[in-house]
Amino acid sequence: MAWVYILQTKSGKYYIGSTTDITERLKHHFGGFTPSTKSLGAEALLLKQKYQTLKEARSIEAKIKKLKRSDYIEKMVKDGYIKLVP
């Protein structure tokens, strides 16, 4: 199993990531051990969604990042799921 997740930083920006171990990955983000979110300050997990493989999760993560529009991400968070397909 793999996960795609969306975090909100202290500045209000979104961070999108993927992993096979969501619990451990979130510990790294919230503990300040991940360089990409250490300076931003991960504040809250807004959404997580499970996928069968890491390949699928990485594909969805890339598609979300290519959207480059916070309104799409906000809709995903509000709806509680990611509608994109790998």
Buried (B, 14 or more C-beta within 10 A) or exposed (E): EBBBBBBBBEEEBBBBBBBEEBEEBBEBBBEEEBEEBEEBBBBEBBBBBEBEEBEBBBBBBEBBEEEEEEEEBEEBBEEEEBEBEB
